[in-house]
């Protein structure tokens, strides 16, 4: 682990002790970029209710509720495809205050770094669970 990442076992420990909410990002039409969406859908499918994604849910309203203290969550984990130079499908857990170390630009409506800063000020721990994509090419129709 480095100063800006944690081990996946760290995430499992958090799940045992804290209210962890997963927020998935991605483009369902672009191969591995769908990771965050599919991951959070699978969590819901297996009964883990503390997950939403940008395709099926209104994440902006949820995050505003968190920032305003209307929802009680200890940890937010953004889930997305992240090109961190690993092998295809490797996973990385990035500390929220190091998002800019891995994202030069944001392809999201609201940059994840802004969400992270606002949530952290509220006392919520923030991480990104990133998967190294093999390809981001559109699916062939």
C-alpha positions as a LaTeX table, in Angstrom:
\begin{tabular}{lrrr}
\hline
Residue & $x$ (\AA) & $y$ (\AA) & $z$ (\AA) \\
\hline
Unk1 & 0.00 & 0.00 & 0.00 \\
Unk2 & 1.05 & 3.57 & $-0.54$ \\
Unk3 & 0.15 & 6.80 & 1.21 \\
Unk4 & $-2.76$ & 7.27 & $-1.19$ \\
Unk5 & $-4.24$ & 3.74 & $-1.28$ \\
Unk6 & $-5.50$ & 1.07 & 1.09 \\
Unk7 & $-5.76$ & $-2.71$ & 0.83 \\
Unk8 & $-9.03$ & $-4.37$ & $-0.09$ \\
Unk9 & $-8.97$ & $-6.13$ & 3.30 \\
Unk10 & $-9.19$ & $-2.62$ & 4.79 \\
Unk11 & $-12.48$ & $-2.18$ & 2.93 \\
Unk12 & $-13.80$ & $-5.50$ & 4.26 \\
Unk13 & $-12.93$ & $-4.38$ & 7.80 \\
Unk14 & $-14.82$ & $-1.13$ & 7.24 \\
Unk15 & $-17.86$ & $-3.10$ & 6.10 \\
Unk16 & $-17.90$ & $-4.96$ & 9.41 \\
Unk17 & $-17.68$ & $-1.82$ & 11.57 \\
Unk18 & $-19.18$ & 1.13 & 9.67 \\
Unk19 & $-22.17$ & 2.10 & 7.54 \\
Unk20 & $-20.56$ & 1.97 & 4.09 \\
Unk21 & $-22.40$ & 3.34 & 1.08 \\
Unk22 & $-21.32$ & 2.52 & $-2.48$ \\
Unk23 & $-21.94$ & 4.94 & $-5.37$ \\
Unk24 & $-21.30$ & 3.59 & $-8.87$ \\
Unk25 & $-20.20$ & 5.61 & $-11.87$ \\
Unk26 & $-19.65$ & 4.67 & $-15.48$ \\
Unk27 & $-21.09$ & 4.25 & $-18.92$ \\
Unk28 & $-23.05$ & 1.06 & $-19.42$ \\
Unk29 & $-22.41$ & 1.21 & $-23.19$ \\
Unk30 & $-18.60$ & 1.37 & $-22.96$ \\
Unk31 & $-17.20$ & $-2.04$ & $-22.01$ \\
Unk32 & $-15.22$ & $-1.90$ & $-18.74$ \\
Unk33 & $-16.43$ & 1.64 & $-18.01$ \\
Unk34 & $-19.66$ & $-0.04$ & $-16.82$ \\
Unk35 & $-17.85$ & $-1.46$ & $-13.76$ \\
Unk36 & $-19.27$ & 1.00 & $-11.20$ \\
Unk37 & $-22.82$ & 0.62 & $-12.47$ \\
Unk38 & $-22.71$ & $-3.19$ & $-12.62$ \\
Unk39 & $-20.98$ & $-3.46$ & $-9.23$ \\
Unk40 & $-23.65$ & $-1.43$ & $-7.42$ \\
Unk41 & $-26.46$ & $-3.24$ & $-9.24$ \\
Unk42 & $-24.98$ & $-6.55$ & $-8.09$ \\
Unk43 & $-24.78$ & $-5.28$ & $-4.49$ \\
Unk44 & $-28.50$ & $-4.47$ & $-4.60$ \\
Unk45 & $-29.24$ & $-7.83$ & $-6.20$ \\
Unk46 & $-27.57$ & $-9.71$ & $-3.34$ \\
Unk47 & $-29.39$ & $-7.60$ & $-0.74$ \\
Unk48 & $-26.87$ & $-4.87$ & 0.13 \\
Unk49 & $-29.22$ & $-1.89$ & 0.10 \\
Unk50 & $-26.59$ & 0.80 & 0.70 \\
Unk51 & $-25.71$ & 1.29 & $-2.95$ \\
Unk52 & $-26.80$ & 3.53 & $-5.81$ \\
Unk53 & $-25.43$ & 4.44 & $-9.24$ \\
Unk54 & $-25.60$ & 7.33 & $-11.67$ \\
Unk55 & $-27.71$ & 5.43 & $-14.21$ \\
Unk56 & $-30.51$ & 4.15 & $-11.96$ \\
Unk57 & $-30.55$ & 6.74 & $-9.18$ \\
Unk58 & $-30.25$ & 10.45 & $-8.44$ \\
Unk59 & $-26.83$ & 10.54 & $-6.81$ \\
Unk60 & $-26.66$ & 14.34 & $-6.61$ \\
Unk61 & $-29.70$ & 14.47 & $-4.30$ \\
Unk62 & $-28.31$ & 11.68 & $-2.16$ \\
Unk63 & $-24.93$ & 13.40 & $-1.78$ \\
Unk64 & $-26.63$ & 16.70 & $-0.93$ \\
Unk65 & $-28.58$ & 14.85 & 1.79 \\
Unk66 & $-25.29$ & 13.46 & 3.14 \\
Unk67 & $-23.65$ & 16.89 & 3.10 \\
Unk68 & $-26.66$ & 18.40 & 4.89 \\
Unk69 & $-26.57$ & 15.66 & 7.54 \\
Unk70 & $-29.97$ & 14.24 & 6.51 \\
Unk71 & $-28.56$ & 10.75 & 5.95 \\
Unk72 & $-26.32$ & 8.90 & 8.39 \\
Unk73 & $-23.41$ & 7.19 & 6.62 \\
Unk74 & $-19.84$ & 6.69 & 7.90 \\
Unk75 & $-18.06$ & 5.87 & 4.64 \\
Unk76 & $-18.76$ & 6.55 & 0.96 \\
Unk77 & $-17.03$ & 4.41 & $-1.66$ \\
Unk78 & $-17.19$ & 5.68 & $-5.23$ \\
Unk79 & $-16.92$ & 2.76 & $-7.66$ \\
Unk80 & $-15.53$ & 3.43 & $-11.13$ \\
Unk81 & $-13.13$ & 2.34 & $-13.84$ \\
Unk82 & $-9.74$ & 3.95 & $-13.10$ \\
Unk83 & $-6.66$ & 3.82 & $-15.30$ \\
Unk84 & $-3.98$ & 3.51 & $-12.63$ \\
Unk85 & $-1.50$ & 1.53 & $-14.74$ \\
Unk86 & $-2.40$ & $-1.89$ & $-13.33$ \\
Unk87 & $-3.21$ & $-5.08$ & $-15.17$ \\
Unk88 & $-6.70$ & $-5.35$ & $-16.65$ \\
Unk89 & $-9.33$ & $-5.91$ & $-13.94$ \\
Unk90 & $-6.96$ & $-5.19$ & $-11.04$ \\
Unk91 & $-8.66$ & $-3.36$ & $-8.19$ \\
Unk92 & $-7.39$ & $-0.40$ & $-6.18$ \\
Unk93 & $-8.81$ & 1.38 & $-3.14$ \\
Unk94 & $-7.90$ & 5.07 & $-3.31$ \\
Unk95 & $-8.20$ & 7.45 & $-0.37$ \\
Unk96 & $-10.60$ & 10.28 & $-1.16$ \\
Unk97 & $-8.07$ & 13.05 & $-0.58$ \\
Unk98 & $-5.88$ & 11.54 & $-3.32$ \\
Unk99 & $-8.47$ & 11.39 & $-6.10$ \\
Unk100 & $-6.57$ & 13.96 & $-8.16$ \\
Unk101 & $-3.48$ & 11.73 & $-8.07$ \\
Unk102 & $-5.40$ & 9.29 & $-10.28$ \\
Unk103 & $-7.79$ & 11.52 & $-12.23$ \\
Unk104 & $-6.22$ & 14.21 & $-14.40$ \\
Unk105 & $-9.63$ & 15.24 & $-15.72$ \\
Unk106 & $-13.16$ & 14.43 & $-14.68$ \\
Unk107 & $-15.70$ & 12.95 & $-17.04$ \\
Unk108 & $-18.40$ & 13.26 & $-14.40$ \\
Unk109 & $-21.02$ & 16.03 & $-14.16$ \\
Unk110 & $-19.61$ & 16.93 & $-10.76$ \\
Unk111 & $-15.93$ & 16.04 & $-10.22$ \\
Unk112 & $-15.43$ & 13.21 & $-7.71$ \\
Unk113 & $-12.80$ & 15.36 & $-6.01$ \\
Unk114 & $-15.47$ & 17.97 & $-5.19$ \\
Unk115 & $-17.85$ & 15.35 & $-3.82$ \\
Unk116 & $-14.97$ & 13.96 & $-1.78$ \\
Unk117 & $-14.03$ & 17.34 & $-0.27$ \\
Unk118 & $-17.62$ & 18.14 & 0.68 \\
Unk119 & $-18.25$ & 14.72 & 2.23 \\
Unk120 & $-14.93$ & 14.75 & 4.11 \\
Unk121 & $-15.77$ & 18.14 & 5.63 \\
Unk122 & $-18.93$ & 16.47 & 6.94 \\
Unk123 & $-16.81$ & 13.81 & 8.69 \\
Unk124 & $-17.56$ & 11.07 & 6.17 \\
Unk125 & $-14.62$ & 8.92 & 5.04 \\
Unk126 & $-14.35$ & 8.72 & 1.24 \\
Unk127 & $-12.65$ & 6.14 & $-0.99$ \\
Unk128 & $-12.71$ & 5.10 & $-4.62$ \\
Unk129 & $-12.84$ & 1.44 & $-5.50$ \\
Unk130 & $-11.29$ & 1.47 & $-8.95$ \\
Unk131 & $-10.95$ & $-1.28$ & $-11.52$ \\
Unk132 & $-8.22$ & $-1.07$ & $-14.16$ \\
Unk133 & $-10.12$ & $-1.27$ & $-17.47$ \\
Unk134 & $-8.94$ & $-3.47$ & $-20.29$ \\
Unk135 & $-10.92$ & $-1.44$ & $-22.82$ \\
Unk136 & $-13.31$ & 1.48 & $-22.81$ \\
Unk137 & $-14.44$ & 0.92 & $-26.39$ \\
Unk138 & $-18.18$ & 1.00 & $-27.08$ \\
Unk139 & $-19.94$ & $-2.34$ & $-27.23$ \\
Unk140 & $-20.66$ & $-3.47$ & $-30.77$ \\
Unk141 & $-24.37$ & $-3.45$ & $-31.51$ \\
\hline
\end{tabular}
